Amino acid sequence: MKFGTWNMRSFYRCGSFTTEARELATCKLDLVCVLEFRWDKGGTVTTDDYTFIYVKRNENLQLETGFCVHYRILSAVKTTVCY
């Protein structure tokens, strides 16, 4: 398995997850911690190969953290939200 981190300020743009998921597939990463994305609310977003799991913690839309999980290991990931 390959792990990584990504500072993703560009996640604020519409459609950016699809573009970034292609880049993750090129790097053959299985689990990536995504830092500093700027999306409202929390939830999951799925593409063909990756699911992005994220939680909103900050009203300023800064310093948010989420995870991109490859579909092969998604069933092994347990999502828990701690407040």
Biotite code that builds the C-alpha atoms (Angstrom):
import biotite.structure as struc

atoms = struc.array([
    struc.Atom([0.000, 0.000, 0.000], chain_id="A", res_id=1, res_name="MET", atom_name="CA", element="C"),
    struc.Atom([1.115, 3.554, -0.702], chain_id="A", res_id=2, res_name="LYS", atom_name="CA", element="C"),
    struc.Atom([0.203, 6.469, 1.561], chain_id="A", res_id=3, res_name="PHE", atom_name="CA", element="C"),
    struc.Atom([0.584, 10.194, 1.039], chain_id="A", res_id=4, res_name="GLY", atom_name="CA", element="C"),
    struc.Atom([-0.403, 13.690, 2.116], chain_id="A", res_id=5, res_name="THR", atom_name="CA", element="C"),
    struc.Atom([-1.581, 16.519, -0.085], chain_id="A", res_id=6, res_name="TRP", atom_name="CA", element="C"),
    struc.Atom([-2.030, 20.212, 0.696], chain_id="A", res_id=7, res_name="ASN", atom_name="CA", element="C"),
    struc.Atom([-5.079, 20.840, -1.454], chain_id="A", res_id=8, res_name="MET", atom_name="CA", element="C"),
    struc.Atom([-5.950, 24.526, -1.527], chain_id="A", res_id=9, res_name="ARG", atom_name="CA", element="C"),
    struc.Atom([-7.148, 24.028, -5.100], chain_id="A", res_id=10, res_name="SER", atom_name="CA", element="C"),
    struc.Atom([-10.025, 21.830, -3.850], chain_id="A", res_id=11, res_name="PHE", atom_name="CA", element="C"),
    struc.Atom([-12.092, 25.005, -3.560], chain_id="A", res_id=12, res_name="TYR", atom_name="CA", element="C"),
    struc.Atom([-12.780, 24.983, -7.312], chain_id="A", res_id=13, res_name="ARG", atom_name="CA", element="C"),
    struc.Atom([-15.708, 23.055, -8.756], chain_id="A", res_id=14, res_name="CYS", atom_name="CA", element="C"),
    struc.Atom([-14.715, 19.714, -10.296], chain_id="A", res_id=15, res_name="GLY", atom_name="CA", element="C"),
    struc.Atom([-11.285, 19.756, -8.704], chain_id="A", res_id=16, res_name="SER", atom_name="CA", element="C"),
    struc.Atom([-11.721, 16.376, -6.982], chain_id="A", res_id=17, res_name="PHE", atom_name="CA", element="C"),
    struc.Atom([-12.073, 14.555, -10.293], chain_id="A", res_id=18, res_name="THR", atom_name="CA", element="C"),
    struc.Atom([-8.877, 16.138, -11.586], chain_id="A", res_id=19, res_name="THR", atom_name="CA", element="C"),
    struc.Atom([-6.961, 15.407, -8.402], chain_id="A", res_id=20, res_name="GLU", atom_name="CA", element="C"),
    struc.Atom([-8.241, 11.807, -8.262], chain_id="A", res_id=21, res_name="ALA", atom_name="CA", element="C"),
    struc.Atom([-6.679, 11.233, -11.681], chain_id="A", res_id=22, res_name="ARG", atom_name="CA", element="C"),
    struc.Atom([-3.377, 12.522, -10.310], chain_id="A", res_id=23, res_name="GLU", atom_name="CA", element="C"),
    struc.Atom([-3.608, 10.195, -7.303], chain_id="A", res_id=24, res_name="LEU", atom_name="CA", element="C"),
    struc.Atom([-4.234, 7.258, -9.636], chain_id="A", res_id=25, res_name="ALA", atom_name="CA", element="C"),
    struc.Atom([-1.149, 8.238, -11.654], chain_id="A", res_id=26, res_name="THR", atom_name="CA", element="C"),
    struc.Atom([0.903, 8.165, -8.435], chain_id="A", res_id=27, res_name="CYS", atom_name="CA", element="C"),
    struc.Atom([-0.769, 4.835, -7.481], chain_id="A", res_id=28, res_name="LYS", atom_name="CA", element="C"),
    struc.Atom([-1.628, 6.021, -3.966], chain_id="A", res_id=29, res_name="LEU", atom_name="CA", element="C"),
    struc.Atom([-4.080, 4.028, -1.845], chain_id="A", res_id=30, res_name="ASP", atom_name="CA", element="C"),
    struc.Atom([-4.738, 6.402, 1.065], chain_id="A", res_id=31, res_name="LEU", atom_name="CA", element="C"),
    struc.Atom([-4.055, 10.136, 1.047], chain_id="A", res_id=32, res_name="VAL", atom_name="CA", element="C"),
    struc.Atom([-4.597, 12.645, 3.844], chain_id="A", res_id=33, res_name="CYS", atom_name="CA", element="C"),
    struc.Atom([-5.878, 15.867, 2.258], chain_id="A", res_id=34, res_name="VAL", atom_name="CA", element="C"),
    struc.Atom([-5.102, 19.116, 4.076], chain_id="A", res_id=35, res_name="LEU", atom_name="CA", element="C"),
    struc.Atom([-6.510, 22.640, 3.731], chain_id="A", res_id=36, res_name="GLU", atom_name="CA", element="C"),
    struc.Atom([-9.343, 21.975, 1.321], chain_id="A", res_id=37, res_name="PHE", atom_name="CA", element="C"),
    struc.Atom([-12.218, 24.454, 1.472], chain_id="A", res_id=38, res_name="ARG", atom_name="CA", element="C"),
    struc.Atom([-15.602, 22.774, 1.217], chain_id="A", res_id=39, res_name="TRP", atom_name="CA", element="C"),
    struc.Atom([-18.780, 23.363, 3.212], chain_id="A", res_id=40, res_name="ASP", atom_name="CA", element="C"),
    struc.Atom([-20.411, 20.688, 5.351], chain_id="A", res_id=41, res_name="LYS", atom_name="CA", element="C"),
    struc.Atom([-19.117, 17.131, 5.514], chain_id="A", res_id=42, res_name="GLY", atom_name="CA", element="C"),
    struc.Atom([-19.682, 13.909, 3.653], chain_id="A", res_id=43, res_name="GLY", atom_name="CA", element="C"),
    struc.Atom([-18.239, 11.775, 0.908], chain_id="A", res_id=44, res_name="THR", atom_name="CA", element="C"),
    struc.Atom([-17.584, 12.274, -2.787], chain_id="A", res_id=45, res_name="VAL", atom_name="CA", element="C"),
    struc.Atom([-16.837, 9.350, -5.089], chain_id="A", res_id=46, res_name="THR", atom_name="CA", element="C"),
    struc.Atom([-15.125, 9.013, -8.463], chain_id="A", res_id=47, res_name="THR", atom_name="CA", element="C"),
    struc.Atom([-14.311, 5.803, -10.331], chain_id="A", res_id=48, res_name="ASP", atom_name="CA", element="C"),
    struc.Atom([-11.249, 4.976, -8.213], chain_id="A", res_id=49, res_name="ASP", atom_name="CA", element="C"),
    struc.Atom([-11.399, 7.124, -5.059], chain_id="A", res_id=50, res_name="TYR", atom_name="CA", element="C"),
    struc.Atom([-13.766, 8.181, -2.310], chain_id="A", res_id=51, res_name="THR", atom_name="CA", element="C"),
    struc.Atom([-13.088, 11.452, -0.508], chain_id="A", res_id=52, res_name="PHE", atom_name="CA", element="C"),
    struc.Atom([-14.242, 11.434, 3.135], chain_id="A", res_id=53, res_name="ILE", atom_name="CA", element="C"),
    struc.Atom([-14.311, 14.815, 4.879], chain_id="A", res_id=54, res_name="TYR", atom_name="CA", element="C"),
    struc.Atom([-15.763, 16.742, 7.814], chain_id="A", res_id=55, res_name="VAL", atom_name="CA", element="C"),
    struc.Atom([-16.312, 20.470, 8.249], chain_id="A", res_id=56, res_name="LYS", atom_name="CA", element="C"),
    struc.Atom([-14.692, 21.676, 11.473], chain_id="A", res_id=57, res_name="ARG", atom_name="CA", element="C"),
    struc.Atom([-14.041, 25.361, 10.874], chain_id="A", res_id=58, res_name="ASN", atom_name="CA", element="C"),
    struc.Atom([-16.384, 28.209, 9.921], chain_id="A", res_id=59, res_name="GLU", atom_name="CA", element="C"),
    struc.Atom([-13.554, 29.939, 8.012], chain_id="A", res_id=60, res_name="ASN", atom_name="CA", element="C"),
    struc.Atom([-13.223, 26.974, 5.618], chain_id="A", res_id=61, res_name="LEU", atom_name="CA", element="C"),
    struc.Atom([-9.548, 26.626, 6.478], chain_id="A", res_id=62, res_name="GLN", atom_name="CA", element="C"),
    struc.Atom([-7.406, 23.860, 7.897], chain_id="A", res_id=63, res_name="LEU", atom_name="CA", element="C"),
    struc.Atom([-9.946, 21.165, 7.030], chain_id="A", res_id=64, res_name="GLU", atom_name="CA", element="C"),
    struc.Atom([-8.761, 17.570, 6.748], chain_id="A", res_id=65, res_name="THR", atom_name="CA", element="C"),
    struc.Atom([-10.103, 14.644, 4.773], chain_id="A", res_id=66, res_name="GLY", atom_name="CA", element="C"),
    struc.Atom([-8.998, 11.357, 3.245], chain_id="A", res_id=67, res_name="PHE", atom_name="CA", element="C"),
    struc.Atom([-8.946, 10.039, -0.294], chain_id="A", res_id=68, res_name="CYS", atom_name="CA", element="C"),
    struc.Atom([-9.364, 6.273, -0.153], chain_id="A", res_id=69, res_name="VAL", atom_name="CA", element="C"),
    struc.Atom([-8.852, 3.969, -3.137], chain_id="A", res_id=70, res_name="HIS", atom_name="CA", element="C"),
    struc.Atom([-11.804, 1.666, -3.804], chain_id="A", res_id=71, res_name="TYR", atom_name="CA", element="C"),
    struc.Atom([-9.667, -1.454, -3.151], chain_id="A", res_id=72, res_name="ARG", atom_name="CA", element="C"),
    struc.Atom([-9.280, -0.597, 0.540], chain_id="A", res_id=73, res_name="ILE", atom_name="CA", element="C"),
    struc.Atom([-12.496, 1.350, 1.134], chain_id="A", res_id=74, res_name="LEU", atom_name="CA", element="C"),
    struc.Atom([-14.174, -1.570, 2.901], chain_id="A", res_id=75, res_name="SER", atom_name="CA", element="C"),
    struc.Atom([-11.302, -1.654, 5.413], chain_id="A", res_id=76, res_name="ALA", atom_name="CA", element="C"),
    struc.Atom([-11.716, 2.019, 6.328], chain_id="A", res_id=77, res_name="VAL", atom_name="CA", element="C"),
    struc.Atom([-14.063, 2.803, 9.169], chain_id="A", res_id=78, res_name="LYS", atom_name="CA", element="C"),
    struc.Atom([-15.322, 6.400, 9.132], chain_id="A", res_id=79, res_name="THR", atom_name="CA", element="C"),
    struc.Atom([-15.870, 7.951, 12.521], chain_id="A", res_id=80, res_name="THR", atom_name="CA", element="C"),
    struc.Atom([-16.555, 11.586, 13.212], chain_id="A", res_id=81, res_name="VAL", atom_name="CA", element="C"),
    struc.Atom([-15.182, 12.893, 16.501], chain_id="A", res_id=82, res_name="CYS", atom_name="CA", element="C"),
    struc.Atom([-16.356, 16.296, 17.676], chain_id="A", res_id=83, res_name="TYR", atom_name="CA", element="C"),
])
